[in-house]
Amino acid sequence: MARRAFTLIELLIVIAIIALLIAILLPTLGDARRSGRMAVCGSNMKQLGTASFSYASDSDDRIVSFSWRAAARGVQGADPDLLEHLRGTHSDQDAAMLQAVQLVREFNGWDINIPRDKGLGFPYPHQTTMVLAGYLSGKLPDKGVVCPEDRHRLDWQTDPVNYRDLFSPLPREATVPQRQMEGDIFPFSSSYEVTVGTYDKFQNIISGIDEGNRVGQFRSHRKWAVNQRVQLGVGVTFEKVAFPSQKVFFMDLYQRHFGRDMFYAHREARQPLLFFDGSVQVLQTQDANKGWDPRASNSDAGAMVYDYEPEAWEPPLKNGSPEGSETVEGYYRWTRGGLRGIDFGAEEISTGQPRR
């Protein structure tokens, strides 16, 4: 009895059906993978909240931050060579960078060169998670402080000693000799930025203080304005948080889970945010209060205004261009009143200054 074979037309029809099913299923599978990565991101942020609360319970309610101070005031546990550097420092941010070196030594085992002829950098926004290493994985770098969509940081983590030679693109800190130490600790940084009031004491004092004593921001989105009168990493406790379910604790500078990546300050941006009550909420920037400029809060300037100037490893401008700049507002990165303020769900608090 003759065996019947498929005709060419039948084979083409089967192939067409399979191709159609793949075309239908691929976007769904892609969405499922992205949703899974967002779930991991939210879990990472939850873990940061849990570790931060544990840190506070062991540290007199203090919010996690670099705690070493200029001129080695109250510093304990520093290696002798770092203590020598500390005694000559005049700014808390340099002391924090030295503390970062101590943490890398303890949790990674790698030593970092310390330049003596220049400022060391400003580690608070994205390296504060280093202080939590003992409460998280007990090692540095730690994948748990990086969003699974943040492929560049995950690459840099694989070889923090040699990452400059292995990967591209790189952050400017890794390529400019004057910022060598910042470049050295960049692979230990987090996707999740801690908001300014957690490390700047005066950010949370809404009246009766010289505004020049607060951390501010230069025009560029990754440049901080800090003078030696600013008090960093001291005197900031959870008790100062007035609206824990409405005040952002940790944030990502970029939308990574919905459509194309974009800077958080675009009104359309949406991302998971960790709040001070430990909850993670997915919210859109346009629903947040615009915040303030803490160094000009007696003027009519209202919100912090600065430029987003993307580097090669960051999302493009709103118009899709990878180069140039665009003006944005600060939102929950710069909450009016600092930890005493509100980001979502209600009007900004009154700080006694005029608002736009």
C-alpha positions as CSV (number, residue, x, y, z in Angstrom):
1,M,0.0,0.0,0.0
2,A,1.4,3.4,-1.0
3,R,2.2,5.8,1.8
4,R,0.8,9.3,1.4
5,A,3.4,12.2,1.8
6,F,2.7,15.8,2.5
7,T,2.5,18.0,-0.5
8,L,4.6,21.1,-0.8
9,I,1.5,23.3,-0.3
10,E,0.6,21.5,2.9
11,L,4.1,21.9,4.2
12,L,4.0,25.6,3.4
13,I,0.7,26.0,5.2
14,V,2.0,24.2,8.3
15,I,5.1,26.4,8.3
16,A,3.0,29.5,7.9
17,I,0.7,28.5,10.8
18,I,3.8,27.9,13.0
19,A,5.3,31.2,12.0
20,L,2.0,32.9,12.8
21,L,1.8,31.3,16.2
22,I,5.4,32.3,17.0
23,A,4.7,35.9,15.9
24,I,1.7,35.9,18.3
25,L,3.5,34.3,21.2
26,L,6.9,36.1,21.1
27,P,5.6,39.5,22.3
28,T,3.7,37.7,25.1
29,L,6.8,35.8,26.1
30,G,8.8,39.0,26.0
31,D,6.3,40.8,28.2
32,A,6.4,37.8,30.6
33,R,10.1,38.0,30.8
34,R,10.0,41.7,31.4
35,S,7.3,41.3,34.1
36,G,9.5,38.6,35.7
37,R,12.5,41.0,35.8
38,M,10.3,43.7,37.3
39,A,9.3,41.3,40.0
40,V,12.9,40.7,40.8
41,C,13.6,44.4,40.8
42,G,10.7,44.9,43.3
43,S,12.1,42.1,45.4
44,N,15.5,43.7,45.4
45,M,14.0,46.9,46.6
46,K,12.1,45.1,49.3
47,Q,15.3,43.5,50.5
48,L,16.9,47.0,50.7
49,G,14.1,48.2,52.9
50,T,14.4,45.2,55.2
51,A,18.2,45.6,55.4
52,S,17.8,49.3,56.1
53,F,15.3,48.6,59.0
54,S,17.7,46.0,60.4
55,Y,20.5,48.6,60.2
56,A,18.4,51.1,62.0
57,S,17.6,48.7,64.8
58,D,21.3,48.2,65.4
59,S,22.2,51.9,65.0
60,D,19.9,53.9,67.2
61,D,17.2,54.4,64.5
62,R,19.7,55.9,62.1
63,I,18.9,55.7,58.4
64,V,21.6,53.9,56.5
65,S,24.4,56.1,55.2
66,F,28.1,56.4,55.1
67,S,29.0,57.4,58.7
68,W,32.7,58.4,58.6
69,R,33.2,62.1,59.1
70,A,35.9,64.6,58.1
71,A,39.0,64.7,60.2
72,A,38.2,61.2,61.5
73,R,35.6,62.6,64.0
74,G,34.2,59.6,65.9
75,V,35.5,57.1,63.3
76,Q,36.1,53.5,64.5
77,G,37.4,50.4,62.8
78,A,39.4,52.2,60.1
79,D,42.6,50.6,58.8
80,P,45.7,52.6,59.8
81,D,46.4,53.9,56.3
82,L,42.8,55.0,55.9
83,L,42.8,56.6,59.3
84,E,45.8,58.6,58.3
85,H,44.0,59.9,55.2
86,L,40.9,60.6,57.3
87,R,42.8,62.9,59.7
88,G,43.7,65.1,56.7
89,T,40.2,65.3,55.2
90,H,38.1,68.4,55.4
91,S,34.9,67.1,53.9
92,D,32.4,64.4,54.9
93,Q,32.2,63.3,51.3
94,D,35.9,62.5,51.1
95,A,35.5,60.6,54.4
96,A,32.6,58.6,52.9
97,M,34.8,57.6,49.9
98,L,37.4,56.3,52.3
99,Q,34.8,54.3,54.1
100,A,33.8,52.8,50.8
101,V,37.4,51.7,50.4
102,Q,37.3,50.0,53.8
103,L,34.1,48.2,52.8
104,V,35.6,47.0,49.5
105,R,38.5,45.6,51.5
106,E,36.3,43.9,54.0
107,F,33.7,42.4,51.6
108,N,35.6,42.1,48.3
109,G,39.3,41.8,49.3
110,W,40.5,44.3,46.6
111,D,42.4,47.4,47.5
112,I,41.8,50.7,45.8
113,N,44.3,53.4,45.0
114,I,43.6,56.6,46.9
115,P,44.7,59.8,45.2
116,R,46.1,62.5,47.5
117,D,46.0,65.5,45.2
118,K,42.3,65.8,44.4
119,G,38.7,65.4,45.8
120,L,37.7,61.8,46.1
121,G,34.1,61.9,44.9
122,F,30.5,61.8,46.1
123,P,29.3,58.3,46.9
124,Y,26.1,58.8,48.7
125,P,23.4,58.5,46.0
126,H,24.3,55.1,44.4
127,Q,27.0,53.6,46.8
128,T,25.1,53.9,50.1
129,T,24.0,50.3,49.5
130,M,27.6,49.3,50.2
131,V,27.0,50.1,53.8
132,L,24.3,47.4,53.8
133,A,26.6,44.7,52.5
134,G,26.7,42.8,55.8
135,Y,22.9,42.8,56.0
136,L,22.4,41.6,52.4
137,S,24.7,39.2,50.7
138,G,27.8,39.7,52.8
139,K,29.8,40.5,49.7
140,L,30.7,43.2,47.2
141,P,29.7,43.7,44.5
142,D,26.2,42.4,45.0
143,K,23.7,41.6,42.2
144,G,20.9,42.1,44.7
145,V,21.3,45.9,44.5
146,V,21.2,46.0,40.7
147,C,18.0,46.0,38.6
148,P,18.0,42.9,36.3
149,E,17.4,45.3,33.4
150,D,20.6,47.3,34.3
151,R,22.8,45.2,32.0
152,H,25.8,47.6,32.1
153,R,26.2,47.5,35.9
154,L,25.7,43.7,35.9
155,D,28.5,43.5,33.3
156,W,30.8,45.8,35.3
157,Q,30.2,43.7,38.4
158,T,31.7,40.6,36.8
159,D,35.2,42.0,37.0
160,P,35.3,45.2,39.1
161,V,39.1,45.4,39.0
162,N,39.5,45.3,35.2
163,Y,36.1,46.5,34.0
164,R,37.5,49.5,32.3
165,D,39.4,47.3,29.9
166,L,36.6,44.8,29.3
167,F,33.4,46.7,28.7
168,S,32.0,49.5,26.7
169,P,30.2,51.9,27.2
170,L,31.6,53.1,30.5
171,P,30.6,55.8,33.0
172,R,32.6,59.0,32.7
173,E,34.1,58.3,36.1
174,A,35.9,55.3,34.7
175,T,37.5,57.2,31.8
176,V,38.5,60.6,33.3
177,P,41.8,60.4,35.3
178,Q,40.7,63.2,37.7
179,R,37.8,61.0,38.8
180,Q,39.9,57.8,39.2
181,M,38.6,56.8,42.7
182,E,35.0,57.3,41.7
183,G,35.6,55.0,38.7
184,D,37.2,52.4,41.0
185,I,34.1,52.1,43.2
186,F,31.5,52.4,40.3
187,P,31.2,48.6,39.8
188,F,30.1,48.4,43.5
189,S,27.3,51.0,42.9
190,S,23.5,50.3,42.9
191,S,20.8,50.9,40.3
192,Y,18.8,52.2,43.2
193,E,19.5,55.8,44.4
194,V,18.8,56.8,47.9
195,T,16.9,60.1,48.2
196,V,18.9,63.1,49.4
197,G,17.2,63.6,52.8
198,T,18.6,60.3,54.1
199,Y,22.2,61.6,54.1
200,D,21.9,65.4,54.2
201,K,20.9,66.5,57.7
202,F,19.9,70.1,56.7
203,Q,17.6,68.9,53.9
204,N,15.1,67.9,56.6
205,I,15.2,71.2,58.5
206,I,12.6,73.3,56.7
207,S,13.3,76.7,58.3
208,G,16.0,78.6,60.3
209,I,19.0,77.2,58.5
210,D,21.3,78.7,55.9
211,E,20.2,77.2,52.6
212,G,23.8,77.1,51.4
213,N,24.4,74.3,54.0
214,R,22.2,71.9,52.0
215,V,23.3,69.6,49.2
216,G,22.2,70.9,45.9
217,Q,22.5,70.0,42.3
218,F,24.5,71.6,39.4
219,R,22.8,71.9,36.1
220,S,23.7,68.3,35.1
221,H,21.8,65.4,36.5
222,R,24.9,63.6,37.9
223,K,26.7,66.5,39.4
224,W,26.1,67.5,43.0
225,A,26.7,70.9,44.7
226,V,28.3,70.4,48.1
227,N,30.4,72.7,50.3
228,Q,32.3,71.9,53.4
229,R,29.6,73.2,55.8
230,V,27.2,70.5,54.6
231,Q,26.8,67.8,57.3
232,L,26.5,64.4,55.6
233,G,25.7,61.0,57.1
234,V,25.0,62.2,60.6
235,G,21.8,62.9,62.7
236,V,19.3,61.5,60.2
237,T,16.9,59.0,61.8
238,F,13.6,57.3,60.8
239,E,11.9,59.4,63.4
240,K,12.2,62.4,61.0
241,V,10.1,60.7,58.3
242,A,6.6,62.2,58.7
243,F,4.7,60.4,55.9
244,P,6.4,57.0,55.5
245,S,3.8,55.6,53.0
246,Q,4.1,58.7,50.8
247,K,7.8,59.5,50.9
248,V,10.2,57.7,48.5
249,F,13.2,56.0,50.1
250,F,15.0,54.3,47.2
251,M,14.4,55.1,43.5
252,D,15.9,54.2,40.1
253,L,17.1,57.1,37.9
254,Y,15.5,55.3,34.9
255,Q,12.3,53.7,33.8
256,R,13.4,50.2,32.7
257,H,10.3,48.0,32.8
258,F,7.8,49.7,30.6
259,G,8.5,50.3,26.9
260,R,11.7,52.1,26.2
261,D,14.1,53.1,28.9
262,M,13.9,56.8,30.0
263,F,15.0,59.2,32.7
264,Y,12.8,59.1,35.8
265,A,12.1,62.9,35.6
266,H,10.1,62.5,32.3
267,R,6.5,62.9,33.3
268,E,5.6,59.6,31.4
269,A,8.2,57.6,33.3
270,R,6.9,54.7,35.4
271,Q,8.9,52.5,37.8
272,P,8.9,50.6,41.1
273,L,9.7,52.8,44.1
274,L,10.6,51.8,47.7
275,F,8.8,53.9,50.3
276,F,9.7,54.4,53.9
277,D,6.9,52.1,55.1
278,G,8.7,49.2,53.3
279,S,6.2,49.0,50.5
280,V,7.2,48.9,46.8
281,Q,4.8,50.8,44.5
282,V,4.8,51.1,40.7
283,L,4.0,54.8,40.1
284,Q,4.3,57.4,37.3
285,T,6.4,60.5,37.7
286,Q,3.6,62.8,36.6
287,D,1.6,61.8,39.7
288,A,4.4,63.0,42.1
289,N,4.8,66.4,43.7
290,K,7.5,68.4,41.9
291,G,9.7,68.9,44.9
292,W,12.0,71.9,45.6
293,D,15.4,73.5,45.1
294,P,16.7,73.2,48.7
295,R,19.3,75.9,48.1
296,A,16.9,78.4,46.6
297,S,13.7,77.6,48.5
298,N,13.0,81.3,49.5
299,S,12.6,82.2,45.8
300,D,9.8,81.6,43.4
301,A,11.9,79.0,41.5
302,G,9.8,76.2,42.9
303,A,11.1,72.8,41.9
304,M,14.7,71.9,41.3
305,V,15.4,72.4,37.6
306,Y,18.4,70.8,35.9
307,D,19.6,69.2,32.7
308,Y,19.5,65.6,31.8
309,E,22.7,65.0,29.8
310,P,22.9,61.2,29.0
311,E,26.1,59.4,28.8
312,A,26.5,56.5,26.3
313,W,25.4,53.9,28.9
314,E,22.2,55.9,29.9
315,P,18.8,56.1,28.2
316,P,18.4,58.7,25.4
317,L,16.6,62.0,25.6
318,K,12.9,62.1,25.4
319,N,13.1,62.7,21.6
320,G,15.3,59.6,21.2
321,S,18.6,61.3,20.7
322,P,21.5,59.7,22.6
323,E,23.3,63.1,22.8
324,G,22.5,66.6,24.0
325,S,20.5,67.7,27.0
326,E,17.0,68.5,28.1
327,T,15.6,70.5,31.1
328,V,13.7,68.5,33.7
329,E,12.3,69.0,37.2
330,G,13.5,67.2,40.3
331,Y,10.3,65.5,41.7
332,Y,11.0,62.9,44.5
333,R,14.8,63.1,44.2
334,W,14.3,66.5,45.8
335,T,11.3,66.3,48.1
336,R,10.2,69.6,49.5
337,G,11.0,69.4,53.3
338,G,13.3,66.4,52.8
339,L,12.2,63.4,54.9
340,R,9.4,65.5,56.4
341,G,7.8,65.9,53.0
342,I,5.4,64.1,50.7
343,D,6.0,62.7,47.3
344,F,2.7,61.0,46.3
345,G,-0.9,61.1,47.3
346,A,-1.2,64.6,48.8
347,E,-0.1,68.2,48.4
348,E,3.4,69.1,49.3
349,I,3.9,70.3,52.9
350,S,4.3,74.0,53.6
351,T,7.9,75.0,54.3
352,G,7.2,78.7,54.7
353,Q,8.6,79.5,51.3
354,P,6.5,80.5,48.3
355,R,5.8,77.7,45.8
356,R,5.0,77.8,42.1
